[in-house]
């Protein structure tokens, strides 16, 4: 029984690792008085903080004010859910 449990656990961990490595395209909108829709590609296992850092880097090329902002100051808002970077 213990051996079977270890085998199932190893399979589960391997599957979770595989899932976390898959790429995911996320469409977002940067709001500065008007909406600017963009998209970014990241891994499914990435944290919100790393996603927001990729967004900040992408936006800093077009919006000067984003170059001096840390990703800690950004929020991801999905409908009625507000997700901070930490």
C-alpha positions in Angstrom: 0.0 0.0 0.0 2.8 2.4 0.9 4.6 1.6 -2.3 1.5 2.2 -4.4 1.0 5.5 -2.6 4.6 6.6 -3.4 4.1 5.7 -7.0 0.9 7.7 -7.3 2.5 10.6 -5.5 5.5 10.6 -7.9 3.1 10.5 -10.9 1.1 13.4 -9.5 4.2 15.5 -8.9 5.5 14.8 -12.4 2.1 15.8 -13.9 2.0 19.0 -11.8 5.5 19.9 -12.9 4.5 19.3 -16.6 1.4 21.5 -16.2 3.3 24.3 -14.6 5.7 24.4 -17.5 2.9 25.0 -20.1 2.8 28.5 -21.6 -0.3 30.6 -21.1 -1.3 33.8 -23.0 -3.0 36.4 -20.7 -4.7 39.4 -22.2 -4.8 42.4 -19.9 -5.8 46.0 -20.1 -3.6 48.9 -18.7 -5.8 51.7 -17.5 -4.5 55.3 -17.4 -7.8 57.0 -18.1 -8.3 54.9 -21.2 -7.8 51.2 -21.7 -4.8 49.8 -23.5 -5.3 46.1 -24.3 -2.1 44.0 -24.5 -1.2 40.4 -23.9 1.8 38.6 -22.3 2.9 35.0 -22.4 4.0 33.3 -19.2 4.2 29.8 -17.6 1.2 28.5 -15.8 3.5 28.0 -12.7 4.6 31.7 -12.6 3.6 33.9 -9.7 1.4 37.0 -10.0 4.5 39.0 -9.2 6.5 37.6 -12.1 3.5 38.1 -14.4 3.2 41.8 -13.3 6.9 42.3 -13.8 6.6 41.0 -17.4 3.6 43.4 -17.9 5.6 46.3 -16.4 8.6 45.7 -18.7 6.3 45.5 -21.7 4.5 48.6 -20.9 7.6 50.6 -20.0 8.6 50.7 -23.6 5.4 52.6 -24.5 4.5 54.4 -21.2 7.3 56.3 -19.6 5.7 56.3 -16.2 5.9 52.5 -16.0 9.7 52.5 -16.2 10.0 54.0 -12.7 7.3 51.8 -11.0 8.1 48.5 -9.4 5.8 45.6 -10.1 5.0 45.6 -6.3 2.9 48.7 -7.0 0.8 47.0 -9.6 -2.5 45.1 -9.2 -4.1 42.5 -11.4 -7.9 43.0 -11.5 -10.1 40.2 -12.9 -13.7 41.2 -12.9 -14.5 41.7 -9.2 -11.3 40.0 -7.9 -8.2 42.2 -7.1 -4.9 40.3 -6.9 -1.8 42.1 -5.5 1.7 41.0 -6.4 2.4 39.3 -3.1 
